[in-house]
Amino acid sequence: HKKGPITISVRPGYEHLYEEYNFSFDMLFEMIDELNRLISKYSSDEWNTKPTAIRLVEILTEHLASVEKELEEIHTGQRKLTIKDFLGPDQRKK
């Protein structure tokens, strides 16, 4: 009997939940827009002196670079979308 909280990764049937998956162009563009919005908001004069906001902007900026890299990999064909991925309406039609 293991101690500690029950997490999704130890529940029967959920072992492969965190396998790699991809997002469609549409979804990635939406993520990029939202990340840019949040970065702008928390970089503004109202927030940029607060340590939590400063750290949040750092994290969001790192994530933005990751999402942009994923978009480029899909665009160049390095990463292929499959039916198992999170597809937008345009990709589902294909």
N, CA, C and O atoms as a CHARMM CRD file, in Angstrom:
* protein
*
  376
    1    1 HSD  N      0.85600  -1.18700   0.00000 PROA 1      0.00000
    2    1 HSD  CA     0.00000   0.00000   0.00000 PROA 1      0.00000
    3    1 HSD  C      0.89000   1.23500   0.00000 PROA 1      0.00000
    4    1 HSD  O      1.66000   1.45400   0.93500 PROA 1      0.00000
    5    2 LYS  N      0.78200   2.03800  -1.05100 PROA 2      0.00000
    6    2 LYS  CA     1.60800   3.24600  -1.17400 PROA 2      0.00000
    7    2 LYS  C      1.02200   4.37500  -0.34400 PROA 2      0.00000
    8    2 LYS  O     -0.19200   4.49400  -0.18000 PROA 2      0.00000
    9    3 LYS  N      1.92500   5.19800   0.17400 PROA 3      0.00000
   10    3 LYS  CA     1.49000   6.39200   0.89900 PROA 3      0.00000
   11    3 LYS  C      1.50600   7.57800  -0.03400 PROA 3      0.00000
   12    3 LYS  O      2.19500   7.56100  -1.05400 PROA 3      0.00000
   13    4 GLY  N      0.76500   8.59400   0.29800 PROA 4      0.00000
   14    4 GLY  CA     0.73100   9.79600  -0.50100 PROA 4      0.00000
   15    4 GLY  C     -0.56500   9.89000  -1.28000 PROA 4      0.00000
   16    4 GLY  O     -1.37700   8.96500  -1.28100 PROA 4      0.00000
   17    5 PRO  N     -0.74300  11.01100  -1.93600 PROA 5      0.00000
   18    5 PRO  CA    -2.00300  11.23200  -2.65400 PROA 5      0.00000
   19    5 PRO  C     -2.13200  10.33700  -3.88700 PROA 5      0.00000
   20    5 PRO  O     -1.13600   9.94300  -4.49500 PROA 5      0.00000
   21    6 ILE  N     -3.35700  10.03100  -4.23600 PROA 6      0.00000
   22    6 ILE  CA    -3.61900   9.30100  -5.47300 PROA 6      0.00000
   23    6 ILE  C     -3.59600  10.32000  -6.60500 PROA 6      0.00000
   24    6 ILE  O     -4.32500  11.31200  -6.58500 PROA 6      0.00000
   25    7 THR  N     -2.75700  10.05800  -7.57400 PROA 7      0.00000
   26    7 THR  CA    -2.66700  10.96400  -8.71600 PROA 7      0.00000
   27    7 THR  C     -3.21800  10.27000  -9.95200 PROA 7      0.00000
   28    7 THR  O     -3.39900   9.05200  -9.96400 PROA 7      0.00000
   29    8 ILE  N     -3.47700  11.04000 -10.97300 PROA 8      0.00000
   30    8 ILE  CA    -4.05900  10.50600 -12.20000 PROA 8      0.00000
   31    8 ILE  C     -3.15700   9.44600 -12.81800 PROA 8      0.00000
   32    8 ILE  O     -3.65500   8.50300 -13.43400 PROA 8      0.00000
   33    9 SER  N     -1.84300   9.57900 -12.66800 PROA 9      0.00000
   34    9 SER  CA    -0.91100   8.64500 -13.30500 PROA 9      0.00000
   35    9 SER  C     -0.89500   7.26900 -12.65500 PROA 9      0.00000
   36    9 SER  O     -0.37900   6.32700 -13.25500 PROA 9      0.00000
   37   10 VAL  N     -1.44300   7.11600 -11.44600 PROA 10     0.00000
   38   10 VAL  CA    -1.47700   5.80600 -10.79300 PROA 10     0.00000
   39   10 VAL  C     -2.85900   5.15900 -10.84500 PROA 10     0.00000
   40   10 VAL  O     -3.04100   4.05700 -10.32900 PROA 10     0.00000
   41   11 ARG  N     -3.81700   5.81500 -11.44700 PROA 11     0.00000
   42   11 ARG  CA    -5.15900   5.25100 -11.56400 PROA 11     0.00000
   43   11 ARG  C     -5.22100   4.29000 -12.74200 PROA 11     0.00000
   44   11 ARG  O     -4.67000   4.58200 -13.80400 PROA 11     0.00000
   45   12 PRO  N     -5.87800   3.15400 -12.57400 PROA 12     0.00000
   46   12 PRO  CA    -6.00200   2.18800 -13.68100 PROA 12     0.00000
   47   12 PRO  C     -6.65700   2.83000 -14.90600 PROA 12     0.00000
   48   12 PRO  O     -7.65000   3.54800 -14.79300 PROA 12     0.00000
   49   13 GLY  N     -6.08300   2.55700 -16.07000 PROA 13     0.00000
   50   13 GLY  CA    -6.62700   3.08100 -17.31500 PROA 13     0.00000
   51   13 GLY  C     -6.10400   4.45500 -17.70000 PROA 13     0.00000
   52   13 GLY  O     -6.41300   4.94500 -18.78600 PROA 13     0.00000
   53   14 TYR  N     -5.32500   5.08300 -16.84200 PROA 14     0.00000
   54   14 TYR  CA    -4.82300   6.43200 -17.11400 PROA 14     0.00000
   55   14 TYR  C     -3.29900   6.46200 -17.27200 PROA 14     0.00000
   56   14 TYR  O     -2.68900   7.53100 -17.26300 PROA 14     0.00000
   57   15 GLU  N     -2.69200   5.28400 -17.41800 PROA 15     0.00000
   58   15 GLU  CA    -1.22700   5.20100 -17.46800 PROA 15     0.00000
   59   15 GLU  C     -0.62200   5.99600 -18.62000 PROA 15     0.00000
   60   15 GLU  O      0.47600   6.53800 -18.48900 PROA 15     0.00000
   61   16 HSD  N     -1.32700   6.06900 -19.74200 PROA 16     0.00000
   62   16 HSD  CA    -0.77100   6.71200 -20.93700 PROA 16     0.00000
   63   16 HSD  C     -1.31300   8.11900 -21.15600 PROA 16     0.00000
   64   16 HSD  O     -1.18100   8.67600 -22.24600 PROA 16     0.00000
   65   17 LEU  N     -1.91400   8.68500 -20.13800 PROA 17     0.00000
   66   17 LEU  CA    -2.54300   9.99500 -20.27100 PROA 17     0.00000
   67   17 LEU  C     -1.54900  11.07800 -20.69300 PROA 17     0.00000
   68   17 LEU  O     -1.90200  11.99200 -21.43900 PROA 17     0.00000
   69   18 TYR  N     -0.31600  10.97400 -20.22000 PROA 18     0.00000
   70   18 TYR  CA     0.64700  12.04000 -20.48200 PROA 18     0.00000
   71   18 TYR  C      1.58100  11.74600 -21.64200 PROA 18     0.00000
   72   18 TYR  O      2.63900  12.36500 -21.75700 PROA 18     0.00000
   73   19 GLU  N      1.20200  10.80100 -22.51200 PROA 19     0.00000
   74   19 GLU  CA     2.01100  10.57500 -23.70400 PROA 19     0.00000
   75   19 GLU  C      1.96700  11.82400 -24.57000 PROA 19     0.00000
   76   19 GLU  O      1.06400  12.65200 -24.44400 PROA 19     0.00000
   77   20 GLU  N      2.94200  11.94700 -25.44100 PROA 20     0.00000
   78   20 GLU  CA     3.04000  13.14600 -26.27300 PROA 20     0.00000
   79   20 GLU  C      1.81600  13.30900 -27.17400 PROA 20     0.00000
   80   20 GLU  O      1.31800  12.34100 -27.74900 PROA 20     0.00000
   81   21 TYR  N      1.36300  14.50300 -27.28000 PROA 21     0.00000
   82   21 TYR  CA     0.26700  14.86100 -28.17100 PROA 21     0.00000
   83   21 TYR  C      0.57800  16.21800 -28.77500 PROA 21     0.00000
   84   21 TYR  O      1.42200  16.95600 -28.26700 PROA 21     0.00000
   85   22 ASN  N     -0.10100  16.53900 -29.84900 PROA 22     0.00000
   86   22 ASN  CA     0.13000  17.79000 -30.56400 PROA 22     0.00000
   87   22 ASN  C     -1.16200  18.59200 -30.64900 PROA 22     0.00000
   88   22 ASN  O     -2.26100  18.05500 -30.50600 PROA 22     0.00000
   89   23 PHE  N     -1.00400  19.87800 -30.88200 PROA 23     0.00000
   90   23 PHE  CA    -2.13200  20.77400 -31.07600 PROA 23     0.00000
   91   23 PHE  C     -2.13900  21.26600 -32.51900 PROA 23     0.00000
   92   23 PHE  O     -1.08700  21.36900 -33.14900 PROA 23     0.00000
   93   24 SER  N     -3.31800  21.56900 -33.03600 PROA 24     0.00000
   94   24 SER  CA    -3.45200  22.07300 -34.40100 PROA 24     0.00000
   95   24 SER  C     -2.90600  23.50100 -34.49500 PROA 24     0.00000
   96   24 SER  O     -2.65900  24.16200 -33.48700 PROA 24     0.00000
   97   25 PHE  N     -2.72400  23.95700 -35.75300 PROA 25     0.00000
   98   25 PHE  CA    -2.29600  25.33500 -35.98100 PROA 25     0.00000
   99   25 PHE  C     -3.23200  26.31600 -35.27200 PROA 25     0.00000
  100   25 PHE  O     -2.78400  27.23000 -34.57900 PROA 25     0.00000
  101   26 ASP  N     -4.54600  26.11000 -35.45900 PROA 26     0.00000
  102   26 ASP  CA    -5.52800  27.02500 -34.86400 PROA 26     0.00000
  103   26 ASP  C     -5.36500  27.12300 -33.35600 PROA 26     0.00000
  104   26 ASP  O     -5.38400  28.21500 -32.78900 PROA 26     0.00000
  105   27 MET  N     -5.20500  25.97600 -32.71600 PROA 27     0.00000
  106   27 MET  CA    -5.07500  25.96900 -31.26700 PROA 27     0.00000
  107   27 MET  C     -3.76800  26.62500 -30.82300 PROA 27     0.00000
  108   27 MET  O     -3.73700  27.35400 -29.83200 PROA 27     0.00000
  109   28 LEU  N     -2.69200  26.36200 -31.56600 PROA 28     0.00000
  110   28 LEU  CA    -1.40800  26.97200 -31.22600 PROA 28     0.00000
  111   28 LEU  C     -1.45600  28.49200 -31.38700 PROA 28     0.00000
  112   28 LEU  O     -0.91400  29.22200 -30.55800 PROA 28     0.00000
  113   29 PHE  N     -2.10500  28.96900 -32.45400 PROA 29     0.00000
  114   29 PHE  CA    -2.23900  30.42100 -32.63900 PROA 29     0.00000
  115   29 PHE  C     -3.04500  31.03600 -31.48600 PROA 29     0.00000
  116   29 PHE  O     -2.70700  32.11700 -31.00500 PROA 29     0.00000
  117   30 GLU  N     -4.09900  30.35800 -31.04800 PROA 30     0.00000
  118   30 GLU  CA    -4.89400  30.85100 -29.91200 PROA 30     0.00000
  119   30 GLU  C     -4.04200  30.90700 -28.64600 PROA 30     0.00000
  120   30 GLU  O     -4.12100  31.86700 -27.87900 PROA 30     0.00000
  121   31 MET  N     -3.22400  29.87000 -28.43200 PROA 31     0.00000
  122   31 MET  CA    -2.33600  29.85000 -27.26000 PROA 31     0.00000
  123   31 MET  C     -1.34800  31.00600 -27.31600 PROA 31     0.00000
  124   31 MET  O     -1.11200  31.67900 -26.31200 PROA 31     0.00000
  125   32 ILE  N     -0.77100  31.23300 -28.49200 PROA 32     0.00000
  126   32 ILE  CA     0.20400  32.31800 -28.65600 PROA 32     0.00000
  127   32 ILE  C     -0.45300  33.66800 -28.38300 PROA 32     0.00000
  128   32 ILE  O      0.13100  34.51400 -27.70500 PROA 32     0.00000
  129   33 ASP  N     -1.64900  33.87500 -28.89900 PROA 33     0.00000
  130   33 ASP  CA    -2.37100  35.13300 -28.63800 PROA 33     0.00000
  131   33 ASP  C     -2.61000  35.33300 -27.14600 PROA 33     0.00000
  132   33 ASP  O     -2.39400  36.42300 -26.61400 PROA 33     0.00000
  133   34 GLU  N     -3.05400  34.28000 -26.48000 PROA 34     0.00000
  134   34 GLU  CA    -3.34200  34.38900 -25.04500 PROA 34     0.00000
  135   34 GLU  C     -2.06500  34.60300 -24.23400 PROA 34     0.00000
  136   34 GLU  O     -2.05600  35.40100 -23.29700 PROA 34     0.00000
  137   35 LEU  N     -0.99800  33.90400 -24.58000 PROA 35     0.00000
  138   35 LEU  CA     0.27000  34.10500 -23.87600 PROA 35     0.00000
  139   35 LEU  C      0.77800  35.53000 -24.06900 PROA 35     0.00000
  140   35 LEU  O      1.24500  36.15500 -23.11700 PROA 35     0.00000
  141   36 ASN  N      0.69200  36.04000 -25.27600 PROA 36     0.00000
  142   36 ASN  CA     1.11300  37.43100 -25.52100 PROA 36     0.00000
  143   36 ASN  C      0.26200  38.42100 -24.73600 PROA 36     0.00000
  144   36 ASN  O      0.77500  39.41000 -24.21200 PROA 36     0.00000
  145   37 ARG  N     -1.03800  38.15500 -24.65500 PROA 37     0.00000
  146   37 ARG  CA    -1.93100  39.03200 -23.88000 PROA 37     0.00000
  147   37 ARG  C     -1.52100  39.04600 -22.40700 PROA 37     0.00000
  148   37 ARG  O     -1.43900  40.10700 -21.78900 PROA 37     0.00000
  149   38 LEU  N     -1.26900  37.87100 -21.85800 PROA 38     0.00000
  150   38 LEU  CA    -0.88700  37.78500 -20.44500 PROA 38     0.00000
  151   38 LEU  C      0.48200  38.39600 -20.18100 PROA 38     0.00000
  152   38 LEU  O      0.68200  39.06800 -19.16900 PROA 38     0.00000
  153   39 ILE  N      1.41500  38.16500 -21.08300 PROA 39     0.00000
  154   39 ILE  CA     2.75000  38.76000 -20.93500 PROA 39     0.00000
  155   39 ILE  C      2.65000  40.28200 -20.95500 PROA 39     0.00000
  156   39 ILE  O      3.29100  40.95600 -20.14900 PROA 39     0.00000
  157   40 SER  N      1.85900  40.82000 -21.85900 PROA 40     0.00000
  158   40 SER  CA     1.67600  42.28300 -21.92400 PROA 40     0.00000
  159   40 SER  C      1.03400  42.81300 -20.65100 PROA 40     0.00000
  160   40 SER  O      1.47100  43.82100 -20.09600 PROA 40     0.00000
  161   41 LYS  N      0.00400  42.13000 -20.19700 PROA 41     0.00000
  162   41 LYS  CA    -0.70300  42.57700 -18.99200 PROA 41     0.00000
  163   41 LYS  C      0.23800  42.62500 -17.79000 PROA 41     0.00000
  164   41 LYS  O      0.32400  43.64300 -17.10400 PROA 41     0.00000
  165   42 TYR  N      0.94700  41.51400 -17.53500 PROA 42     0.00000
  166   42 TYR  CA     1.75800  41.43400 -16.32600 PROA 42     0.00000
  167   42 TYR  C      3.12900  42.09500 -16.47600 PROA 42     0.00000
  168   42 TYR  O      3.90800  42.12500 -15.52300 PROA 42     0.00000
  169   43 SER  N      3.42700  42.61900 -17.65400 PROA 43     0.00000
  170   43 SER  CA     4.63400  43.43200 -17.85300 PROA 43     0.00000
  171   43 SER  C      4.32500  44.91800 -17.72900 PROA 43     0.00000
  172   43 SER  O      5.23200  45.75000 -17.71900 PROA 43     0.00000
  173   44 SER  N      3.04400  45.24300 -17.63700 PROA 44     0.00000
  174   44 SER  CA     2.63600  46.65400 -17.58900 PROA 44     0.00000
  175   44 SER  C      3.07000  47.31200 -16.28100 PROA 44     0.00000
  176   44 SER  O      3.42800  46.63500 -15.31700 PROA 44     0.00000
  177   45 ASP  N      3.03300  48.63900 -16.26800 PROA 45     0.00000
  178   45 ASP  CA     3.45200  49.40800 -15.08800 PROA 45     0.00000
  179   45 ASP  C      2.68200  49.02000 -13.83300 PROA 45     0.00000
  180   45 ASP  O      3.22100  49.06900 -12.72700 PROA 45     0.00000
  181   46 GLU  N      1.44200  48.64100 -14.00500 PROA 46     0.00000
  182   46 GLU  CA     0.61400  48.25700 -12.84900 PROA 46     0.00000
  183   46 GLU  C      1.14900  47.00500 -12.14200 PROA 46     0.00000
  184   46 GLU  O      0.96500  46.85000 -10.93400 PROA 46     0.00000
  185   47 TRP  N      1.81000  46.11100 -12.89100 PROA 47     0.00000
  186   47 TRP  CA     2.23000  44.82500 -12.33800 PROA 47     0.00000
  187   47 TRP  C      3.73700  44.63000 -12.26700 PROA 47     0.00000
  188   47 TRP  O      4.19400  43.83000 -11.45100 PROA 47     0.00000
  189   48 ASN  N      4.52500  45.31300 -13.07300 PROA 48     0.00000
  190   48 ASN  CA     5.92500  44.92900 -13.27400 PROA 48     0.00000
  191   48 ASN  C      6.86200  45.13300 -12.08200 PROA 48     0.00000
  192   48 ASN  O      8.05300  44.84100 -12.18700 PROA 48     0.00000
  193   49 THR  N      6.35900  45.61700 -10.97300 PROA 49     0.00000
  194   49 THR  CA     7.19800  45.73200  -9.77200 PROA 49     0.00000
  195   49 THR  C      6.90800  44.62000  -8.77100 PROA 49     0.00000
  196   49 THR  O      7.58600  44.51400  -7.75000 PROA 49     0.00000
  197   50 LYS  N      5.92000  43.80100  -9.05100 PROA 50     0.00000
  198   50 LYS  CA     5.52700  42.72500  -8.12900 PROA 50     0.00000
  199   50 LYS  C      6.30700  41.45500  -8.46200 PROA 50     0.00000
  200   50 LYS  O      6.29500  41.00600  -9.60800 PROA 50     0.00000
  201   51 PRO  N      6.98100  40.87700  -7.47500 PROA 51     0.00000
  202   51 PRO  CA     7.79900  39.67700  -7.73500 PROA 51     0.00000
  203   51 PRO  C      7.00900  38.52900  -8.37400 PROA 51     0.00000
  204   51 PRO  O      7.52700  37.82900  -9.24400 PROA 51     0.00000
  205   52 THR  N      5.79100  38.34100  -7.95700 PROA 52     0.00000
  206   52 THR  CA     4.98800  37.25900  -8.52800 PROA 52     0.00000
  207   52 THR  C      4.72800  37.51500 -10.01100 PROA 52     0.00000
  208   52 THR  O      4.82300  36.58900 -10.81700 PROA 52     0.00000
  209   53 ALA  N      4.40600  38.74000 -10.38100 PROA 53     0.00000
  210   53 ALA  CA     4.15300  39.08700 -11.77800 PROA 53     0.00000
  211   53 ALA  C      5.42600  38.94600 -12.60800 PROA 53     0.00000
  212   53 ALA  O      5.38400  38.47700 -13.74600 PROA 53     0.00000
  213   54 ILE  N      6.54900  39.35200 -12.03700 PROA 54     0.00000
  214   54 ILE  CA     7.83000  39.23200 -12.74000 PROA 54     0.00000
  215   54 ILE  C      8.12200  37.76500 -13.04900 PROA 54     0.00000
  216   54 ILE  O      8.51700  37.42400 -14.16400 PROA 54     0.00000
  217   55 ARG  N      7.92300  36.90000 -12.05000 PROA 55     0.00000
  218   55 ARG  CA     8.15600  35.46300 -12.24400 PROA 55     0.00000
  219   55 ARG  C      7.16200  34.88400 -13.24700 PROA 55     0.00000
  220   55 ARG  O      7.53100  34.06300 -14.08700 PROA 55     0.00000
  221   56 LEU  N      5.91800  35.30600 -13.15900 PROA 56     0.00000
  222   56 LEU  CA     4.89100  34.82900 -14.08700 PROA 56     0.00000
  223   56 LEU  C      5.25800  35.17200 -15.53200 PROA 56     0.00000
  224   56 LEU  O      5.10700  34.34200 -16.42800 PROA 56     0.00000
  225   57 VAL  N      5.73600  36.38600 -15.75200 PROA 57     0.00000
  226   57 VAL  CA     6.15000  36.80300 -17.09800 PROA 57     0.00000
  227   57 VAL  C      7.30800  35.93300 -17.59200 PROA 57     0.00000
  228   57 VAL  O      7.35100  35.56900 -18.76700 PROA 57     0.00000
  229   58 GLU  N      8.23500  35.60200 -16.71100 PROA 58     0.00000
  230   58 GLU  CA     9.34100  34.71700 -17.09100 PROA 58     0.00000
  231   58 GLU  C      8.81700  33.35700 -17.54200 PROA 58     0.00000
  232   58 GLU  O      9.22700  32.84200 -18.58200 PROA 58     0.00000
  233   59 ILE  N      7.91400  32.77900 -16.76000 PROA 59     0.00000
  234   59 ILE  CA     7.34900  31.46400 -17.07700 PROA 59     0.00000
  235   59 ILE  C      6.54200  31.51500 -18.36700 PROA 59     0.00000
  236   59 ILE  O      6.67600  30.64200 -19.22500 PROA 59     0.00000
  237   60 LEU  N      5.70400  32.54000 -18.50200 PROA 60     0.00000
  238   60 LEU  CA     4.88300  32.67400 -19.71100 PROA 60     0.00000
  239   60 LEU  C      5.74900  32.87100 -20.95400 PROA 60     0.00000
  240   60 LEU  O      5.42400  32.35000 -22.02000 PROA 60     0.00000
  241   61 THR  N      6.83500  33.61000 -20.82900 PROA 61     0.00000
  242   61 THR  CA     7.74700  33.84800 -21.94900 PROA 61     0.00000
  243   61 THR  C      8.42700  32.54500 -22.37200 PROA 61     0.00000
  244   61 THR  O      8.58200  32.28200 -23.56400 PROA 61     0.00000
  245   62 GLU  N      8.83100  31.73300 -21.39600 PROA 62     0.00000
  246   62 GLU  CA     9.41800  30.42500 -21.70300 PROA 62     0.00000
  247   62 GLU  C      8.40000  29.53900 -22.42000 PROA 62     0.00000
  248   62 GLU  O      8.72800  28.86300 -23.39600 PROA 62     0.00000
  249   63 HSD  N      7.17300  29.55100 -21.92800 PROA 63     0.00000
  250   63 HSD  CA     6.13300  28.72700 -22.54000 PROA 63     0.00000
  251   63 HSD  C      5.80500  29.22000 -23.95500 PROA 63     0.00000
  252   63 HSD  O      5.56400  28.41400 -24.85400 PROA 63     0.00000
  253   64 LEU  N      5.79700  30.52300 -24.14700 PROA 64     0.00000
  254   64 LEU  CA     5.55900  31.09700 -25.47100 PROA 64     0.00000
  255   64 LEU  C      6.60900  30.58300 -26.45900 PROA 64     0.00000
  256   64 LEU  O      6.26900  30.20000 -27.57900 PROA 64     0.00000
  257   65 ALA  N      7.86200  30.57200 -26.06000 PROA 65     0.00000
  258   65 ALA  CA     8.93000  30.07000 -26.93400 PROA 65     0.00000
  259   65 ALA  C      8.70100  28.59800 -27.27200 PROA 65     0.00000
  260   65 ALA  O      8.94400  28.17400 -28.40200 PROA 65     0.00000
  261   66 SER  N      8.24000  27.83000 -26.30700 PROA 66     0.00000
  262   66 SER  CA     7.95700  26.41600 -26.52800 PROA 66     0.00000
  263   66 SER  C      6.81200  26.21800 -27.51700 PROA 66     0.00000
  264   66 SER  O      6.89800  25.37100 -28.40600 PROA 66     0.00000
  265   67 VAL  N      5.75000  26.99000 -27.36700 PROA 67     0.00000
  266   67 VAL  CA     4.59800  26.88900 -28.26900 PROA 67     0.00000
  267   67 VAL  C      4.98100  27.33800 -29.67600 PROA 67     0.00000
  268   67 VAL  O      4.56900  26.71900 -30.65700 PROA 67     0.00000
  269   68 GLU  N      5.76300  28.40300 -29.78000 PROA 68     0.00000
  270   68 GLU  CA     6.21400  28.86800 -31.09600 PROA 68     0.00000
  271   68 GLU  C      7.09400  27.82100 -31.78200 PROA 68     0.00000
  272   68 GLU  O      7.01800  27.63700 -32.99600 PROA 68     0.00000
  273   69 LYS  N      7.92300  27.14200 -30.99700 PROA 69     0.00000
  274   69 LYS  CA     8.76800  26.07500 -31.54500 PROA 69     0.00000
  275   69 LYS  C      7.89600  24.92700 -32.06200 PROA 69     0.00000
  276   69 LYS  O      8.15500  24.38400 -33.13500 PROA 69     0.00000
  277   70 GLU  N      6.87000  24.56400 -31.29900 PROA 70     0.00000
  278   70 GLU  CA     5.95600  23.50300 -31.72200 PROA 70     0.00000
  279   70 GLU  C      5.25400  23.88100 -33.03100 PROA 70     0.00000
  280   70 GLU  O      5.10500  23.04900 -33.92500 PROA 70     0.00000
  281   71 LEU  N      4.83300  25.12300 -33.13200 PROA 71     0.00000
  282   71 LEU  CA     4.18200  25.60500 -34.35400 PROA 71     0.00000
  283   71 LEU  C      5.13100  25.48900 -35.54900 PROA 71     0.00000
  284   71 LEU  O      4.72400  25.05000 -36.62400 PROA 71     0.00000
  285   72 GLU  N      6.37800  25.87600 -35.36400 PROA 72     0.00000
  286   72 GLU  CA     7.37600  25.78800 -36.42700 PROA 72     0.00000
  287   72 GLU  C      7.62600  24.33600 -36.83100 PROA 72     0.00000
  288   72 GLU  O      7.78000  24.04100 -38.01600 PROA 72     0.00000
  289   73 GLU  N      7.66900  23.42400 -35.84900 PROA 73     0.00000
  290   73 GLU  CA     7.88600  22.00400 -36.15300 PROA 73     0.00000
  291   73 GLU  C      6.73800  21.43300 -36.97900 PROA 73     0.00000
  292   73 GLU  O      6.96600  20.61700 -37.87200 PROA 73     0.00000
  293   74 ILE  N      5.52400  21.84600 -36.69500 PROA 74     0.00000
  294   74 ILE  CA     4.37800  21.38200 -37.47000 PROA 74     0.00000
  295   74 ILE  C      4.44100  21.99400 -38.87200 PROA 74     0.00000
  296   74 ILE  O      4.18600  21.31500 -39.86700 PROA 74     0.00000
  297   75 HSD  N      4.77800  23.26300 -38.93900 PROA 75     0.00000
  298   75 HSD  CA     4.85400  23.96900 -40.22700 PROA 75     0.00000
  299   75 HSD  C      5.89700  23.34800 -41.15600 PROA 75     0.00000
  300   75 HSD  O      5.67100  23.23500 -42.36100 PROA 75     0.00000
  301   76 THR  N      7.04200  22.94500 -40.59000 PROA 76     0.00000
  302   76 THR  CA     8.12500  22.38800 -41.41400 PROA 76     0.00000
  303   76 THR  C      7.97600  20.88300 -41.63800 PROA 76     0.00000
  304   76 THR  O      8.73200  20.30200 -42.41600 PROA 76     0.00000
  305   77 GLY  N      7.02200  20.24900 -40.97500 PROA 77     0.00000
  306   77 GLY  CA     6.82500  18.81100 -41.14000 PROA 77     0.00000
  307   77 GLY  C      7.61900  17.95700 -40.18000 PROA 77     0.00000
  308   77 GLY  O      7.53000  16.73100 -40.23500 PROA 77     0.00000
  309   78 GLN  N      8.40400  18.57600 -39.28900 PROA 78     0.00000
  310   78 GLN  CA     9.13800  17.81000 -38.27900 PROA 78     0.00000
  311   78 GLN  C      8.16600  17.07700 -37.35900 PROA 78     0.00000
  312   78 GLN  O      8.44400  15.96600 -36.90800 PROA 78     0.00000
  313   79 ARG  N      7.05000  17.69200 -37.09300 PROA 79     0.00000
  314   79 ARG  CA     6.03200  17.12900 -36.22000 PROA 79     0.00000
  315   79 ARG  C      4.77200  16.94500 -37.06000 PROA 79     0.00000
  316   79 ARG  O      4.28700  17.89000 -37.68200 PROA 79     0.00000
  317   80 LYS  N      4.25400  15.73400 -37.07400 PROA 80     0.00000
  318   80 LYS  CA     3.06800  15.41600 -37.87300 PROA 80     0.00000
  319   80 LYS  C      1.84200  15.31600 -36.97700 PROA 80     0.00000
  320   80 LYS  O      1.89600  14.73500 -35.89300 PROA 80     0.00000
  321   81 LEU  N      0.74800  15.88600 -37.43800 PROA 81     0.00000
  322   81 LEU  CA    -0.51600  15.77900 -36.71100 PROA 81     0.00000
  323   81 LEU  C     -1.19700  14.46400 -37.06600 PROA 81     0.00000
  324   81 LEU  O     -1.19200  14.04000 -38.22200 PROA 81     0.00000
  325   82 THR  N     -1.78500  13.82100 -36.05300 PROA 82     0.00000
  326   82 THR  CA    -2.53500  12.58000 -36.25800 PROA 82     0.00000
  327   82 THR  C     -3.92000  12.73600 -35.65900 PROA 82     0.00000
  328   82 THR  O     -4.21600  13.73700 -35.00700 PROA 82     0.00000
  329   83 ILE  N     -4.74900  11.76100 -35.87800 PROA 83     0.00000
  330   83 ILE  CA    -6.11600  11.79500 -35.36600 PROA 83     0.00000
  331   83 ILE  C     -6.14200  11.79100 -33.83000 PROA 83     0.00000
  332   83 ILE  O     -7.14100  12.20000 -33.23800 PROA 83     0.00000
  333   84 LYS  N     -5.06100  11.33600 -33.17500 PROA 84     0.00000
  334   84 LYS  CA    -4.99500  11.31500 -31.71500 PROA 84     0.00000
  335   84 LYS  C     -4.68900  12.68400 -31.11400 PROA 84     0.00000
  336   84 LYS  O     -4.82400  12.87700 -29.90600 PROA 84     0.00000
  337   85 ASP  N     -4.28100  13.62900 -31.95000 PROA 85     0.00000
  338   85 ASP  CA    -3.89800  14.95300 -31.46200 PROA 85     0.00000
  339   85 ASP  C     -5.12000  15.83900 -31.24300 PROA 85     0.00000
  340   85 ASP  O     -6.23800  15.48400 -31.61900 PROA 85     0.00000
  341   86 PHE  N     -4.89000  16.99200 -30.63300 PROA 86     0.00000
  342   86 PHE  CA    -5.94100  17.98000 -30.42800 PROA 86     0.00000
  343   86 PHE  C     -6.05100  18.79500 -31.71300 PROA 86     0.00000
  344   86 PHE  O     -5.28600  19.73300 -31.93300 PROA 86     0.00000
  345   87 LEU  N     -6.99400  18.43200 -32.54400 PROA 87     0.00000
  346   87 LEU  CA    -7.11200  19.04700 -33.86000 PROA 87     0.00000
  347   87 LEU  C     -8.20200  20.10100 -33.88200 PROA 87     0.00000
  348   87 LEU  O     -9.23200  19.97100 -33.22100 PROA 87     0.00000
  349   88 GLY  N     -7.95200  21.15000 -34.65600 PROA 88     0.00000
  350   88 GLY  CA    -8.97200  22.15900 -34.88600 PROA 88     0.00000
  351   88 GLY  C     -9.90300  21.69400 -35.99700 PROA 88     0.00000
  352   88 GLY  O     -9.66700  20.64500 -36.59700 PROA 88     0.00000
  353   89 PRO  N    -10.94600  22.44900 -36.27900 PROA 89     0.00000
  354   89 PRO  CA   -11.92300  22.03500 -37.28100 PROA 89     0.00000
  355   89 PRO  C    -11.31500  21.83800 -38.66700 PROA 89     0.00000
  356   89 PRO  O    -11.73300  20.93800 -39.39600 PROA 89     0.00000
  357   90 ASP  N    -10.34200  22.65600 -39.04300 PROA 90     0.00000
  358   90 ASP  CA    -9.72600  22.51500 -40.36500 PROA 90     0.00000
  359   90 ASP  C     -8.94200  21.20700 -40.48100 PROA 90     0.00000
  360   90 ASP  O     -9.02000  20.52600 -41.50400 PROA 90     0.00000
  361   91 GLN  N     -8.19400  20.85900 -39.44500 PROA 91     0.00000
  362   91 GLN  CA    -7.40500  19.62100 -39.49300 PROA 91     0.00000
  363   91 GLN  C     -8.31200  18.38700 -39.41700 PROA 91     0.00000
  364   91 GLN  O     -7.99800  17.36600 -40.02900 PROA 91     0.00000
  365   92 ARG  N     -9.41300  18.45700 -38.69200 PROA 92     0.00000
  366   92 ARG  CA   -10.32700  17.30300 -38.60500 PROA 92     0.00000
  367   92 ARG  C    -10.94800  17.00000 -39.95800 PROA 92     0.00000
  368   92 ARG  O    -11.24500  15.84000 -40.24500 PROA 92     0.00000
  369   93 LYS  N    -11.15300  18.01200 -40.80200 PROA 93     0.00000
  370   93 LYS  CA   -11.75300  17.81100 -42.12800 PROA 93     0.00000
  371   93 LYS  C    -10.82500  17.06000 -43.05600 PROA 93     0.00000
  372   93 LYS  O    -11.28200  16.36600 -43.96400 PROA 93     0.00000
  373   94 LYS  N     -9.51800  17.19000 -42.83900 PROA 94     0.00000
  374   94 LYS  CA    -8.52300  16.57900 -43.74600 PROA 94     0.00000
  375   94 LYS  C     -8.47300  15.09100 -43.60700 PROA 94     0.00000
  376   94 LYS  O     -7.69200  14.43300 -44.29600 PROA 94     0.00000
